[in-house]
Amino acid sequence: MLDADLGRLEDLPKEYLDELTQQNLVPLWPSLRGVLPPTKPKPLTRPTSWSYESIRPLLLKAGELTPIEKAERRVLVLANPGHGLQKMQASSAIYLGMQLLLPGEWAPSHRHTPNAVRMIVEGEGAYTTVEGEKCLMSRGDLILTPTGLWHEHGHDGHDPVIWLDVLDLPLVYYMEASYHVNGGRQEVHPGEGDQRHSGACVLPTPFFTRSQSAYPVLRYPWVDVKKALIKLSEDPSLVESVMITYINPSNGQDAENILGFYALMLRPGQTLRLPARSPACVFHVIEGEGVQLSFDEHVFDLKCADTACVPGYGATLLKNHSATTPVFLFMADESPLHRKLGLYENWG
Ligand code: GTQ
């Protein structure tokens, strides 16, 4: 049946509609095509890119305008205009923010229901303490702060530190499950950062769904990830995508429950087509001269530290124009969520 074949709101008598409204009732048929569009979804998520060169001075300005005590988290949110900027959504489930911490500053301890990760973009000397584990932040490192874990950010270095926050906040907020609890400064366990690797053989126990052992690795150093990608790229059987998934070694599953995280290497001159799948996806350039990203009629030339997002149900083309230098991308998507809900599709 065509859209025009269904009855419209205007076709109904006003008195009838008023009576429905009074009883908290709504007729389905005028809205049926809206909630169940034909053939494929109509995502609000618009292909969008954010240039680091543009964000950086504005973020540093925020450092002058707003002291950390007045911000708690000094973040400029990368908002998708398709959702409306005030919604602070990159996609239906993904939130992106660029966070600044200045030398000596402290972003106090809290925990919240949304899961978060941080991809470090610039600067040395900052750290995130997660449940007493001090995770040092270096460029390209991925740091996890999964749901319910205490976390705070500190900075012992000399220059501004900036990182990209990726949260499943829009989804958790939509589910009316978003809240936070403030805490005092955490006591740091002896040693620095990497002890969680030693928990790799521990399986999460059902008694402690938020126990530390559920997330044995909290910091994924870029040096290790880059090494793994370069090793993969030397495998002649891997002609296409040189890509790794950040996983939780205790169960081999995705590092977090709702969003998936990946690193991708594009060889010099390589063009890669990512198939049309149901989840929305975020791209962030960790290293390299740049990459051209195409989605439908949208074409973005991403330089180092730039970020972009694309909706689901369309293919993405990535081109590394450099003949000599590889490009390394960080990616985040909604795959774990789609798989768990049984909504995951790959249209090729
Ligand atoms: O660093 O804990 O971008 O709680 C948004 C909410 C960062 C954080 C964000 C947060 C944080």
Residues whose N, C-alpha, C, O or C-beta is under 5 A from the ligand:
A	BS01	GTQ	R73 V75 G97 D165
